[in-house]
Amino acid sequence: MFHEGAQPDGMACSYKEYIRERTLRYGRTAGWLSLVFPVLFLTMDRLLLWYPVNTIPWRLIPTVVGALLLLFSLTPLKKYARVISALYYLFLMSLMAMVCALSALFMKFHIFGNVITGMVIIIFVIHFGSMGGWRYLVPIYALPVTACLVYLVLWENPSKNHILTLSNPLALIILSCIFAEMQERIRHREFSAGKTAESSIAQLKEKNIQIEKNNNLMQEQLELARIIQRNLIPKTVPHMKDLDIHAVYMPMYEIGGDLYDFIHFKEPHLLGVFIADVTGHGVPAALITSMVKTLANMSGREKLTPSSFLSFLNEKIIDMGSLEFISAFYALYDSSSLTLRYGRAGHCTPYLIRGREISELTAKGVLLGVSRGGTFQEREIQLQRNDKIIFYTDGLTEAENMSGIQFSEPLVKDLRDYSGLPISDLVSRVYTHLLDFMGGKKFEDDVCIVGIEVR
């Protein structure tokens, strides 16, 4: 857990008492939940899904630790705050150990992807349930995951697909550790600020200096988080003999909620283009984009059908209980037939540029995460040589200049005026015009543009 240096004894004691109370409250909640959900999962495992009996011990480990948490939290033993804290973090580790063990047990079964989805959920639960920084989360995540990976490598001989699927939760674990440290610094800073009001003027000045130092540290952490999130964005565009691609991505903050990706297949003539936009900005939106990236990589052959791919993402996002909605557009390009199949989930309609004619790729579909069982219309168009398509997020069209005018109309004019340029020059011209259009005004949303051109 993060502790500020040079803290008065009274402040340190107050903060310890604050954390102790939170630990007791979280411990009670975790204890009660541990008695409910394992029973539900065991019932599903044995009576509905007929899973092997060797899943039972791993399902019961969190329940045992949770029962101990209740024993210490609801009896006179609650005075042993350190024991309760240790049991609480042991409980979080037992959740990670459970999902890691299940992933190893079901690696060769068709439900392996569902188990990895469960691992992603557990990673989020541990992140939001932790009251400490990265020092607490590293062993909680690392010990079970390391043991699982060693077991798989030595005894299960995992395939490349298994390794690729497991790599996504590992990236999410790194992000969670960084964001947990940031949250802990913010929590301590807010607590200190509240106590500072009761201090003398001299103490207030000292606190302000310390807060400024903490803010600088937070900025460093945000910069590191930005670098990690940028790794989720493709560093290079794919190379296809008959397709040129160019992309621009500019987050509103250090980390943003827009995402684009290129999806490759074993069939060399196929290429998927995926673009999404999470409602909201900053750290929460970045966490959701990490989750969407993970789910997209787990979708398997669903990616061959845009409507099925969007339905898969929609169901998984709802299962995770995300409070954010996501707009998305997915297109599958086939160079052998020069066709583009696509589906839309409440996202901005891309523009098709054919000569100087501009048209929109429309399709019906609601935002991801809104309702279970939603349908997504799938459409197909026949492309021609020199056709260009511009995919984008609403941060582009809704950008307003100093006069309150949006960029939507200038965008269409630019696409028509620059339609004869190669796709890289066209996208660059649009982006440069956008910066000039804003006239130095700060952007109110992330901006993402992806352009493709059929040669």
N, C-alpha and C positions, 0 to 999 in steps of 0.2 A: 504494500500500500504506500502511496505517496505521502510524505511528510515534509512540510516546509522546515527549512533550517532556521535556527535562532528564534524559536517560538518561546514565549513566556510559559512558565510551568502551568499557570492557570489555563491558558489557551490549549496547551497540549492535553491536559486532563479533561477539559470540556469536550474536545474533539474525540478523545477515546471513549467518553461516555456516550457521545452521539453515535459513534460507530457501534458501540455495544448494544444500544437500543435497537438500531437497525438490524444488527445480527440476530437478536432475539426475535424480532418481528419476521424477518425473512426465514429464520430457522423454523418457526412455528408453521408458516405457510408451506414451506418445502416439506415439512414432516407430514402435514395433512394430505398434501397432494401425492406424496409417495405411497400413501395407503389406498388411494383411489385408482390412479392410472395403471399401476402394475396389475391390479386385479382385472381391469378392463382388457389390458394387453394379453394377459395370460388366458383369459376367456376366449379372446379372438384367436390366439395361437392354437389352442387345443381343440376348441369346439367348432370353430368356423373355418380356420385355415389349415388345420391338421399339421402344424409345424412340428419339427422334431422335439422330443422331450429335453434335449440338451440346451434348449433356449431358456428353460425355467430358471436355473440358478442365476443366469445373468440378469433376467428380469427381476429377480428377488433381491439382488444386492442393493439397489437404491431403496427398496422398501425397508430392509434391515437398518440401513444407516438412517433413514428417515424416522423410523421408530425410536432410535436412540436420540435423535434430535428432539422429538416430542418429549421423551423422558426427561431430558435435561432442561427443556424450555418451559415445561408446565409444572415442574416440581421445585422444591427448595434447592435442587441442584442448579437452578438457573444462575446462582451466584458465581458459578464457574464459567465466566464469560469466555475465557480462552479455549476451554474444552468445547463449548458450543460453537465457537468460530471454527475450530479445527474440524468438528463434525460437519458443519455446514459445507466447508470446502471439500471435505471428503465425500459428501453427498454429491456435489457437482462433478467431482472426478468419477464417482461411480456411474453417473449418467453417461459420461463420455466412454468409460470402460464398457458399459453395457452395449452402446451402439457400435463401438469398435468390434466387440466380440460377435455381435449379430452380423456385421458386415463380413467378417471372416467366415462365419458359419454358412452364410447364404451366398458366398461369392460365386458359386457355380450354378446358382438357381436364377430363375427369371426375375425374381423379386429383388435382386441385388441393387438395381437402380432405386427402388423404393426405400431400401435400407439406407442408401447414401443420402436420399432426400431426408430421411429421419436424422441422419448425422448432421446435415445442415441445420435442421430445426434445433437439435440439441446444442450445436455451437452457438446459435442465437440465444437460446434459453440461458446457457452458462454466461454468455456475455452480458445480457441484461440483468441476470441475477447476481452478478459479482459486485462486491463492494470494494474491491481493491484494483490496483493497476496491473500491469503486465507481469509483475513478479508473482502475483497470485495465479494468474491465468496460465502462464507458461507450463508449470508442472501439471495443472489440471488437464490441459490439452495434450502436452507432449508425452507424458508417461504412457497413457493408454494408446495413443496413436502410434508411438514408436514400437510398443510391444506388438501391436496389430501388424504393422508393416514388417517387422522382423519375422513374425510367424508366417505371414503370407509368402514372403520371399524364400524362407527356408523349407516350408512344407507344402505350400499350395501352388507354387509356380504360376503366379498371376499373368494374365495376358496383357497386351498393350492397352486394350480397351479398359481393363480393370484399373491399370495404373493411371490412365488418363482420367478416369472417373474419380479416383481417389485424390488426384492432384488438386481438384477444385476445392474440396473442403480444406485442404492444407493451406491454400492461398487465403481462404476465408478466415482461418484461424489466425494467420499473421495480421490481417486487418483487424480482427476482434481484439487482439492483444494491444495494438496501437490505439484503437478507439477507447478501450477500457482505461488505458493510462490517461488519455485526454479527459475522460469523464471523471476520473478520480481527482485530477488536478482542478477541474472545474468545481467539483463538489467541495474540495478543501478550500478553494478560493472563496466560494460563496459563504461557507461557514465562517471563514476568517473575516470576511467583509461584514457579516452580521455582528460579530463580536467587536469589531473595530469601532462601531458606533458607541460602545460603552467605554472605550479607552480614552486616554488623554490625547491632546493635539500632537504631541511628540510621537506617541505610539501610532497615531493615525498616519503620520508621514512615513514612519518606518514600514507600516503595512502597505502603503501605496507603492513604495519602492519595491517591496517583495512581490506585490501583485504584478507590477510591470515586468519583473523578472520571470514570473510564472507565465505571463502572456507571451513573452518572447519564446519561452520553452514550448508553449502550446503551438505557436506558429511554426516552430521547427518540427513538431510532431505532425502538424497538418501538412507541411511540405513533404514529409516522408510518406504520409498517407496518400497525398496526391500522386507521388511517384509510383506507389504500388497500384493505385487505381488506374493510372495511365497504362500500366502493364496489362490491364484487362482490355484496353483498346489495341487493335492490331497495329503493330509497328510498321508494317509494310502492307501494300495491297497485293492481292493475288495476281499472278501472271498467266493469262490465257491468250492463245494465239490470235483470237478474234475479238478480244474485249479489252478496252482500256478503262482503268478505274482511278478515281482521285477522290480524296476525302479530306475534310477540315473539321476539327473538333475544338471548341473553345468553351470550357466550363465557366459559369458565372462566378463561382468561388474557386478556392484551391482544388476542391473536389466537387463533382457535379452529379446530376441524375440522368444524363443522356448516355446512351450506349449504342454502339454499332459494332457489327462483327461480320466476318465472311466465313461461311460454312463450307468446308471441303468434303468431298465424297470420294469413295474409291473409284467411282466412275469419273474419269477426267473431264468429260464434257459437261458436267454439272457443277454449278456454283450457287450457293445460297447467300443472299444479302439480307441481313437482319438489322433493324434499327428500332430503338425503343426510347421512351421518355417517361421517367418516374415523376409523379406529382410531388412537388416539394424540391428542396435543394439541400446542399451541405452534406454533413455526415450521415443522417438517416437515409437520404436518397442514394448516397454512395454504397451503403450497406445493401440496399435493395438491388442496385445494379449488379453487385457482386453475386447476389442470390440468383438473379435472372441469368447471368452469364453461366453460373453453375448448372442451372436447370436446362439451359439450351444445350450444353455439352452432354447432358444426360439423356437427351430426348431420343437417341438412337435413330432408327429408320423413320420415325415420325417426321423427320425433317424433309423427307421426300415428298410430303404432302403439306402444303402451307396451312390448310384448314386444320388438319390433325395436329400439326406442330403448335399452332396457336391454342388449340383446345387443350393440349398437354400442358402448356405453360399456365393456362388459366386455372386448371384444376389443381396443379401443384402450388400455385401462389395462394389460392384459397385455402388449401390444406395447411399452409404455413401460417395462416392467420394474419397476413400482412395488412396493416392499416393504410397502406398507400395503394393507389391505382396506377396502372401502367398502360400507356398507349404503345402499340407496336405495329410494325409492317414487315412482312416476310415475303421475299420473292425468290423463286427458284429459276435460274437461267439455264437453258439447255442449248449448248452451242451446236449440237448435231441437227437440231430442227429450227434453230433461231426462234424459240418460243420462250415466253416468260409467264410462269404461273405464279400467282400471288394471293395473299390474304391480308386483311387489315383488321386491326383491333383498336378502333377509335383513333387511329393515328392520322397525321396530316397526309393527304393524298399526294403521292409523287407526281412529278410532271414528266410527260413523254414529249420529247422534242423531235419532230420529224420535218426536216427542212426548216421553214419558219412557222410551222403550225405547232401550237402548244395545246396539249390535252392532258387530262388528269386520269390517273389509274384509280378508279373508284371501286369500292367493294364494301359490303355491309359487315359490321362487326363491332361489338361493344368493347370497352376498356377491359384489360385483363385484371382479374381480382374482384370484379363487381358482382357477378352471379355465377353460380355453379351450373354446368350444363349449357352454357352459352354456345351459340353456333356462329361460325365465321364463314362468310361467303368466299368461295374460291373462284377466281377468274383466270383466264388465259388469253394472251394476246400474241399475235404473230409479229415478230420484229423484222426490220429491214436493215440493210447495211447503212451505217452512218446515223442510225437512231441513237438518241441520247436520253437517259433517264436521270432525274434529279430526286434523290431521297433526302428528307430533311426533318428536323424537329421544329415545333412551333416557336422556339426561340428566334428563328430566322424571320418568319412572316409577321410575328407579333412585336418585333423590335420597333420601338417608337423613337422618333427624333425629338428635338427640342420643341417642335410645334405640335407634338402629339399625333403625327402621321405615322402609320405603320408601314413596314417595308414590303407588304404583300404585293401592292401594285407595282412598285419599282422592280421587284423581283421578276415578275412576268415580263416586263419590258426588257430587262437585262437578258433573260433567257432567249427572247426573240432577237434582240440586237446582236447577241454574241453566239447565236446558234451555229454559225459556220466555223467557230473556233474548236480546236481539240478540247476534249472534256476537261483536261487539267487546266487549260487556260480559261475555260468558261467558268469553272468553279472558283478559280482564283480571282477572276474579275468580279464575280458576284460578291465574294467575301470582302474584297477591297472596297467595292461600292458600299457595302453594308457599314464598314468602319467610317467611311466618309459621310454616309447618311446620318450616322449617330452623332457626328460632330463632337466627339469627346464625351458624350453622355454615357453613364455606366449602363451595362446591359442588365436587364431584369430577369433574364433566363439564360440557360445554357444554349449554345448554338452548335448544331451538328449538320454537316452537309456531306452527302455521298453521291458521287456522279459516276455513271457508267456509259460507255459508248461502244456500239457494235461496229467493228471494222469491216 
